[in-house]
Amino acid sequence: SFSRIILCILFTLSDSVYITVPLHLKSIVDLLLVLFIISQKKKERI
């Protein structure tokens, strides 16, 4: 997949900054998605 290609490039660069930043961004996006899903479920209950 596309994200796997990016990860391979990042690991070949093997610089900690290039590896940790995308991971942090992904975790933030995941967190936002979870919050969004929770808010949608709360709306459905009401």
N, C-alpha and C positions, 0 to 999 in steps of 0.2 A: 504493500500500500504506500501511498504518498508520504504519510507520517513516518513510516519505517525508513524510507529513503533519507528523509531529513535527519532522523536519529543517527543513521550510519554516517552521514556527513559530519554531524556534530561530534560523534565519537572519534572520527578520523582526525578532526582538528584537535581533539583531546585537551581542550582548554576548559577548565572547570566552569568558567563564566558561561561559555556557550552551552554547556550541558545543564547547569542548574537553572538558568533563566527560563528556558522553554518549559521545564518541569514545573516551575513555580506558576507560570502562566497557565499551564494545563490544569493545575490543581485549583487555581482561582476560577477558571471557567467551569470546572466540575462543581465547585461550591455554588457558583451562581445558578447553574442548572438545577441543582438540588433545591436551592431556595425558591426558584421559580416554580418547580413542580409542587413543593409544599404549599406555596401560596395559591396555586391553581386548585389543589385539593381542598384547601380551606374554603375557597369560593364555592366549590361544588356542594359542600356540606350546608352552606347557607342558601 
